[in-house]
Amino acid sequence: MELLIILAVVLAVAGSVAWGRRKFRREIDRAKRIRRANRDPRS
């Protein structure tokens, strides 16, 4: 029974992470570009 609960929790976390990445992909990419530009002293 505990194994079933653990499996359900793991699946719920994995599903929410996948949903969040799909929903916020543009914001994540934008943040990476901004961080890269701030770290790069040449620009």
Residue, then its C-alpha position, 0 to 999 in steps of 0.5 A: m500500500e505504501l508503494l502505491i502512495i509513493l508511486a502516486v506522489v512521484l507521478a504527481v510531482a513528475g506531471s506537475v514539473a512537465w506541465g510547468r516546463r511546458k507552460f513557462r518555457r518562454e519565461i525560462d528561456r528569457a531568464k536564461r538569455i538575460r542571465r547569460a547576457n549579464r554574465d558575459p562582460r563582452s556585451 
